[in-house]
Amino acid sequence: MIHEVFSTLTARSGADHNLPKVITIVGGNGRMGKFFNNQLTAAGHRVNIVGSNWQGADSLLPQADLVLISVPIESTCEIIERTAQYLTPHTALADITSIKIEPVRAMLEHHSGAVMGLHPMFGPSVESFAQQKVVVCSGRNDAAFDWLLNLMRNQQAELIFSTPEEHDQMMVMIQATRHFCRLTQAVYLAQEKIDIDKSLSMSSPVYRQEIDILKRLLNQNPQLCIDIMLATEERCQAIKSLADTYNRLARLIEKKDREELIKEIESTQNFFSKQ
Protein backbone atom coordinates (compact mmCIF):
# COMPACT_ATOMS: atom_id res chain seq x y z
CA MET A 1 0.00 0.00 0.00
CA ILE A 2 2.75 2.46 0.95
CA HIS A 3 4.60 1.59 -2.28
CA GLU A 4 1.44 2.27 -4.30
CA VAL A 5 0.88 5.66 -2.64
CA PHE A 6 4.52 6.62 -3.20
CA SER A 7 4.33 5.56 -6.85
CA THR A 8 1.14 7.60 -7.33
CA LEU A 9 2.69 10.69 -5.76
CA THR A 10 5.84 10.30 -7.84
CA ALA A 11 3.82 9.94 -11.02
CA ARG A 12 1.81 13.05 -10.17
CA SER A 13 4.97 14.99 -9.40
CA GLY A 14 6.46 13.99 -12.74
CA ALA A 15 3.24 14.91 -14.51
CA ASP A 16 3.21 18.31 -12.82
CA HIS A 17 6.60 19.06 -14.38
CA ASN A 18 5.11 18.41 -17.81
CA LEU A 19 2.05 20.61 -17.37
CA PRO A 20 2.04 24.02 -19.09
CA LYS A 21 3.26 26.73 -16.74
CA VAL A 22 2.09 30.28 -16.24
CA ILE A 23 5.05 32.67 -16.46
CA THR A 24 5.17 36.40 -15.94
CA ILE A 25 8.21 38.24 -17.27
CA VAL A 26 8.91 41.55 -15.57
CA GLY A 27 10.59 43.60 -18.28
CA GLY A 28 9.30 41.28 -20.96
CA ASN A 29 9.20 44.01 -23.60
CA GLY A 30 13.00 44.20 -23.71
CA ARG A 31 15.00 42.13 -26.19
CA MET A 32 16.01 39.36 -23.76
CA GLY A 33 12.52 39.37 -22.29
CA LYS A 34 11.12 38.82 -25.77
CA PHE A 35 13.58 35.98 -26.37
CA PHE A 36 12.41 34.14 -23.24
CA ASN A 37 8.80 34.91 -24.12
CA ASN A 38 9.25 33.31 -27.53
CA GLN A 39 11.02 30.22 -26.19
CA LEU A 40 8.54 29.61 -23.37
CA THR A 41 5.51 30.22 -25.57
CA ALA A 42 6.85 27.87 -28.25
CA ALA A 43 7.21 25.20 -25.55
CA GLY A 44 3.50 25.48 -24.75
CA HIS A 45 3.60 27.70 -21.68
CA ARG A 46 1.46 30.78 -21.08
CA VAL A 47 3.52 33.95 -20.80
CA ASN A 48 2.37 37.32 -19.46
CA ILE A 49 4.28 40.58 -19.44
CA VAL A 50 4.60 43.25 -16.76
CA GLY A 51 6.08 46.38 -18.31
CA SER A 52 7.46 49.61 -16.92
CA ASN A 53 3.99 50.92 -16.06
CA TRP A 54 3.32 47.82 -13.88
CA GLN A 55 -0.13 47.48 -15.41
CA GLY A 56 -1.70 44.17 -14.36
CA ALA A 57 1.01 43.37 -11.83
CA ASP A 58 -1.48 42.80 -9.01
CA SER A 59 -3.23 40.05 -11.00
CA LEU A 60 -0.43 38.61 -13.18
CA LEU A 61 2.28 38.20 -10.54
CA PRO A 62 0.38 36.30 -7.80
CA GLN A 63 -0.97 33.67 -10.22
CA ALA A 64 2.36 32.88 -11.90
CA ASP A 65 4.23 29.61 -11.48
CA LEU A 66 7.40 31.47 -12.42
CA VAL A 67 8.26 35.16 -12.39
CA LEU A 68 11.31 36.09 -14.43
CA ILE A 69 13.09 39.41 -13.86
CA SER A 70 14.52 40.79 -17.12
CA VAL A 71 15.48 44.42 -16.50
CA PRO A 72 18.68 46.53 -16.68
CA ILE A 73 21.36 45.68 -14.13
CA GLU A 74 21.13 48.96 -12.25
CA SER A 75 17.43 48.51 -11.45
CA THR A 76 17.34 44.74 -10.90
CA CYS A 77 17.39 44.66 -7.09
CA GLU A 78 14.83 47.46 -6.81
CA ILE A 79 12.52 45.62 -9.23
CA ILE A 80 13.00 42.36 -7.33
CA GLU A 81 11.91 44.01 -4.09
CA ARG A 82 8.86 45.57 -5.72
CA THR A 83 7.91 42.35 -7.51
CA ALA A 84 8.19 40.21 -4.38
CA GLN A 85 5.38 42.18 -2.70
CA TYR A 86 2.90 40.54 -5.09
CA LEU A 87 4.18 36.96 -4.91
CA THR A 88 2.92 33.95 -2.99
CA PRO A 89 5.35 31.36 -1.57
CA HIS A 90 4.25 28.99 -4.37
CA THR A 91 5.74 31.20 -7.10
CA ALA A 92 9.30 30.58 -8.26
CA LEU A 93 11.38 33.72 -8.79
CA ALA A 94 14.42 34.02 -11.08
CA ASP A 95 16.46 36.76 -12.71
CA ILE A 96 18.59 36.80 -15.88
CA THR A 97 20.94 39.66 -14.98
CA SER A 98 24.68 39.45 -15.69
CA ILE A 99 25.60 39.90 -12.02
CA LYS A 100 24.42 37.40 -9.46
CA ILE A 101 25.46 38.15 -5.86
CA GLU A 102 23.16 41.11 -5.26
CA PRO A 103 20.13 39.85 -7.26
CA VAL A 104 20.19 36.39 -5.63
CA ARG A 105 20.59 37.98 -2.20
CA ALA A 106 17.68 40.34 -2.90
CA MET A 107 15.43 37.50 -4.08
CA LEU A 108 16.23 35.40 -1.00
CA GLU A 109 15.60 38.37 1.28
CA HIS A 110 12.30 39.53 -0.20
CA HIS A 111 10.71 36.26 -1.41
CA SER A 112 10.01 33.15 0.67
CA GLY A 113 9.51 30.80 -2.29
CA ALA A 114 11.89 29.15 -4.75
CA VAL A 115 14.75 31.35 -6.01
CA MET A 116 17.35 30.92 -8.75
CA GLY A 117 19.80 33.22 -10.52
CA LEU A 118 20.32 32.67 -14.24
CA HIS A 119 22.77 34.32 -16.63
CA PRO A 120 22.32 33.56 -20.34
CA MET A 121 25.78 33.92 -21.88
CA PHE A 122 24.41 35.15 -25.20
CA GLY A 123 22.45 38.02 -26.65
CA PRO A 124 18.85 38.16 -27.86
CA SER A 125 19.77 37.74 -31.53
CA VAL A 126 20.05 33.94 -31.23
CA GLU A 127 17.06 31.86 -32.30
CA SER A 128 17.04 29.34 -29.45
CA PHE A 129 19.03 27.96 -26.52
CA ALA A 130 20.81 25.53 -28.88
CA GLN A 131 24.58 25.43 -28.26
CA GLN A 132 24.32 28.38 -25.85
CA LYS A 133 25.68 28.57 -22.30
CA VAL A 134 23.52 29.49 -19.31
CA VAL A 135 25.07 29.97 -15.87
CA VAL A 136 22.83 28.67 -13.08
CA CYS A 137 23.16 29.93 -9.49
CA SER A 138 21.21 28.07 -6.83
CA GLY A 139 19.13 30.08 -4.40
CA ARG A 140 16.36 28.05 -2.79
CA ASN A 141 14.32 24.96 -3.76
CA ASP A 142 16.09 24.22 -7.07
CA ALA A 143 13.57 21.48 -7.90
CA ALA A 144 10.96 24.14 -8.69
CA PHE A 145 13.06 25.10 -11.73
CA ASP A 146 13.65 21.59 -13.08
CA TRP A 147 11.11 22.07 -15.88
CA LEU A 148 12.80 25.30 -17.01
CA LEU A 149 16.32 23.85 -16.93
CA ASN A 150 15.09 20.78 -18.79
CA LEU A 151 13.55 23.02 -21.45
CA MET A 152 17.01 24.53 -22.00
CA ARG A 153 18.71 21.13 -21.95
CA ASN A 154 16.24 19.76 -24.47
CA GLN A 155 17.30 22.54 -26.83
CA GLN A 156 20.95 21.49 -26.33
CA ALA A 157 21.90 24.37 -24.04
CA GLU A 158 24.96 23.93 -21.84
CA LEU A 159 24.16 24.65 -18.19
CA ILE A 160 27.05 25.73 -15.96
CA PHE A 161 26.33 25.55 -12.23
CA SER A 162 28.09 28.11 -10.08
CA THR A 163 27.82 30.04 -6.85
CA PRO A 164 26.89 33.72 -7.22
CA GLU A 165 30.32 34.64 -5.84
CA GLU A 166 32.24 32.51 -8.34
CA HIS A 167 30.05 33.78 -11.18
CA ASP A 168 30.64 37.44 -10.40
CA GLN A 169 34.38 36.91 -10.01
CA MET A 170 34.60 35.21 -13.42
CA MET A 171 32.43 37.83 -15.13
CA VAL A 172 34.88 40.58 -14.19
CA MET A 173 37.27 39.08 -16.77
CA ILE A 174 34.80 37.39 -19.12
CA GLN A 175 32.57 40.43 -19.55
CA ALA A 176 33.68 43.68 -17.93
CA THR A 177 37.32 43.87 -19.00
CA ARG A 178 36.56 42.37 -22.43
CA HIS A 179 33.89 45.00 -23.06
CA PHE A 180 36.39 47.70 -22.09
CA CYS A 181 39.07 46.27 -24.42
CA ARG A 182 36.65 46.15 -27.34
CA LEU A 183 35.16 49.55 -26.62
CA THR A 184 38.67 51.02 -26.45
CA GLN A 185 39.59 49.47 -29.80
CA ALA A 186 36.35 50.62 -31.44
CA VAL A 187 36.72 54.17 -30.13
CA TYR A 188 40.33 54.26 -31.37
CA LEU A 189 39.37 53.08 -34.87
CA ALA A 190 36.65 55.75 -35.05
CA GLN A 191 38.98 58.40 -33.62
CA GLU A 192 41.61 57.62 -36.28
CA LYS A 193 38.91 57.49 -39.00
CA ILE A 194 40.12 54.11 -40.21
CA ASP A 195 38.62 52.90 -43.50
CA ILE A 196 37.21 49.64 -42.12
CA ASP A 197 36.27 48.19 -45.52
CA LYS A 198 39.75 48.88 -46.89
CA SER A 199 41.37 47.33 -43.83
CA LEU A 200 39.19 44.22 -44.20
CA SER A 201 40.20 43.84 -47.85
CA MET A 202 43.78 43.07 -46.81
CA SER A 203 43.23 41.65 -43.34
CA SER A 204 43.89 38.30 -41.66
CA PRO A 205 40.97 36.07 -40.56
CA VAL A 206 41.62 37.02 -36.93
CA TYR A 207 41.29 40.74 -37.70
CA ARG A 208 38.00 40.11 -39.52
CA GLN A 209 36.72 38.20 -36.50
CA GLU A 210 37.72 41.08 -34.23
CA ILE A 211 35.89 43.62 -36.40
CA ASP A 212 32.78 41.40 -36.37
CA ILE A 213 32.92 41.31 -32.57
CA LEU A 214 33.25 45.12 -32.42
CA LYS A 215 30.26 45.53 -34.71
CA ARG A 216 28.16 43.20 -32.55
CA LEU A 217 29.15 45.21 -29.47
CA LEU A 218 28.21 48.48 -31.16
CA ASN A 219 24.87 47.06 -32.33
CA GLN A 220 23.82 46.58 -28.71
CA ASN A 221 22.04 49.14 -26.61
CA PRO A 222 24.86 51.39 -25.27
CA GLN A 223 23.28 51.23 -21.81
CA LEU A 224 23.85 47.47 -21.68
CA CYS A 225 27.56 47.83 -22.46
CA ILE A 226 28.00 50.55 -19.85
CA ASP A 227 25.97 48.64 -17.23
CA ILE A 228 28.17 45.56 -17.70
CA MET A 229 31.33 47.60 -17.07
CA LEU A 230 29.97 49.67 -14.17
CA ALA A 231 27.89 46.96 -12.47
CA THR A 232 30.16 46.51 -9.44
CA GLU A 233 33.08 48.27 -7.82
CA GLU A 234 35.18 45.16 -8.46
CA ARG A 235 34.58 45.53 -12.19
CA CYS A 236 35.50 49.20 -12.14
CA GLN A 237 38.74 48.49 -10.27
CA ALA A 238 39.65 45.66 -12.65
CA ILE A 239 39.13 47.95 -15.66
CA LYS A 240 41.30 50.61 -14.01
CA SER A 241 44.01 47.99 -13.41
CA LEU A 242 43.76 46.91 -17.06
CA ALA A 243 44.10 50.54 -18.19
CA ASP A 244 47.18 50.87 -15.97
CA THR A 245 48.64 47.81 -17.72
CA TYR A 246 47.97 49.41 -21.12
CA ASN A 247 49.76 52.55 -19.96
CA ARG A 248 52.73 50.63 -18.53
CA LEU A 249 53.26 48.70 -21.76
CA ALA A 250 52.71 51.83 -23.85
CA ARG A 251 55.51 53.56 -21.96
CA LEU A 252 57.83 50.66 -22.81
CA ILE A 253 56.83 51.01 -26.47
CA GLU A 254 57.43 54.76 -26.31
CA LYS A 255 60.92 54.17 -24.89
CA LYS A 256 61.53 51.35 -27.44
CA ASP A 257 62.58 49.17 -24.51
CA ARG A 258 62.90 45.83 -26.29
CA GLU A 259 64.45 44.05 -23.31
CA GLU A 260 61.62 44.89 -20.92
CA LEU A 261 58.95 44.11 -23.54
CA ILE A 262 60.52 40.68 -24.10
CA LYS A 263 60.50 40.11 -20.32
CA GLU A 264 56.80 40.98 -20.24
CA ILE A 265 56.04 38.47 -22.99
CA GLU A 266 58.17 35.72 -21.42
CA SER A 267 56.57 36.24 -18.02
CA THR A 268 53.12 36.04 -19.59
CA GLN A 269 54.09 32.96 -21.62
CA ASN A 270 55.13 31.29 -18.37
CA PHE A 271 51.74 32.08 -16.81
CA PHE A 272 49.73 30.68 -19.74
CA SER A 273 51.90 27.56 -20.05
CA LYS A 274 50.76 26.56 -16.56
CA GLN A 275 47.03 26.96 -17.30
ChimeraX attribute file (.defattr): number of C-alpha atoms within 10 A of each C-alpha:
attribute: neighborCount
match mode: 1-to-1
recipient: residues
	/A:1	6
	/A:2	7
	/A:3	8
	/A:4	9
	/A:5	10
	/A:6	11
	/A:7	12
	/A:8	12
	/A:9	12
	/A:10	12
	/A:11	11
	/A:12	12
	/A:13	11
	/A:14	12
	/A:15	10
	/A:16	12
	/A:17	16
	/A:18	10
	/A:19	11
	/A:20	15
	/A:21	20
	/A:22	20
	/A:23	24
	/A:24	25
	/A:25	27
	/A:26	25
	/A:27	21
	/A:28	23
	/A:29	17
	/A:30	15
	/A:31	16
	/A:32	19
	/A:33	20
	/A:34	17
	/A:35	20
	/A:36	20
	/A:37	22
	/A:38	15
	/A:39	18
	/A:40	20
	/A:41	17
	/A:42	10
	/A:43	12
	/A:44	12
	/A:45	16
	/A:46	15
	/A:47	21
	/A:48	20
	/A:49	23
	/A:50	21
	/A:51	16
	/A:52	11
	/A:53	7
	/A:54	13
	/A:55	11
	/A:56	12
	/A:57	18
	/A:58	14
	/A:59	10
	/A:60	21
	/A:61	26
	/A:62	20
	/A:63	17
	/A:64	23
	/A:65	19
	/A:66	25
	/A:67	29
	/A:68	25
	/A:69	26
	/A:70	23
	/A:71	25
	/A:72	18
	/A:73	20
	/A:74	15
	/A:75	10
	/A:76	20
	/A:77	22
	/A:78	12
	/A:79	18
	/A:80	26
	/A:81	16
	/A:82	12
	/A:83	24
	/A:84	23
	/A:85	13
	/A:86	16
	/A:87	25
	/A:88	16
	/A:89	12
	/A:90	15
	/A:91	24
	/A:92	24
	/A:93	31
	/A:94	25
	/A:95	25
	/A:96	26
	/A:97	21
	/A:98	22
	/A:99	24
	/A:100	27
	/A:101	17
	/A:102	15
	/A:103	27
	/A:104	26
	/A:105	15
	/A:106	19
	/A:107	25
	/A:108	19
	/A:109	12
	/A:110	16
	/A:111	21
	/A:112	17
	/A:113	19
	/A:114	22
	/A:115	26
	/A:116	24
	/A:117	28
	/A:118	25
	/A:119	19
	/A:120	18
	/A:121	12
	/A:122	12
	/A:123	13
	/A:124	15
	/A:125	9
	/A:126	10
	/A:127	10
	/A:128	16
	/A:129	21
	/A:130	14
	/A:131	12
	/A:132	18
	/A:133	17
	/A:134	20
	/A:135	20
	/A:136	21
	/A:137	24
	/A:138	18
	/A:139	19
	/A:140	19
	/A:141	13
	/A:142	14
	/A:143	11
	/A:144	20
	/A:145	21
	/A:146	12
	/A:147	17
	/A:148	15
	/A:149	17
	/A:150	14
	/A:151	16
	/A:152	22
	/A:153	16
	/A:154	11
	/A:155	14
	/A:156	15
	/A:157	19
	/A:158	16
	/A:159	18
	/A:160	13
	/A:161	14
	/A:162	15
	/A:163	16
	/A:164	22
	/A:165	13
	/A:166	13
	/A:167	21
	/A:168	21
	/A:169	15
	/A:170	11
	/A:171	17
	/A:172	23
	/A:173	14
	/A:174	12
	/A:175	17
	/A:176	24
	/A:177	23
	/A:178	15
	/A:179	20
	/A:180	19
	/A:181	14
	/A:182	18
	/A:183	17
	/A:184	13
	/A:185	15
	/A:186	17
	/A:187	12
	/A:188	12
	/A:189	13
	/A:190	11
	/A:191	9
	/A:192	8
	/A:193	9
	/A:194	11
	/A:195	10
	/A:196	12
	/A:197	9
	/A:198	9
	/A:199	13
	/A:200	13
	/A:201	9
	/A:202	10
	/A:203	11
	/A:204	10
	/A:205	10
	/A:206	9
	/A:207	13
	/A:208	16
	/A:209	11
	/A:210	13
	/A:211	18
	/A:212	12
	/A:213	14
	/A:214	19
	/A:215	13
	/A:216	11
	/A:217	17
	/A:218	14
	/A:219	9
	/A:220	12
	/A:221	10
	/A:222	10
	/A:223	10
	/A:224	14
	/A:225	17
	/A:226	14
	/A:227	15
	/A:228	24
	/A:229	21
	/A:230	17
	/A:231	16
	/A:232	16
	/A:233	10
	/A:234	15
	/A:235	21
	/A:236	17
	/A:237	14
	/A:238	16
	/A:239	22
	/A:240	14
	/A:241	13
	/A:242	15
	/A:243	15
	/A:244	12
	/A:245	12
	/A:246	11
	/A:247	12
	/A:248	12
	/A:249	15
	/A:250	13
	/A:251	12
	/A:252	14
	/A:253	13
	/A:254	9
	/A:255	9
	/A:256	11
	/A:257	12
	/A:258	11
	/A:259	9
	/A:260	13
	/A:261	15
	/A:262	11
	/A:263	11
	/A:264	12
	/A:265	11
	/A:266	12
	/A:267	11
	/A:268	11
	/A:269	11
	/A:270	10
	/A:271	10
	/A:272	9
	/A:273	7
	/A:274	6
	/A:275	5
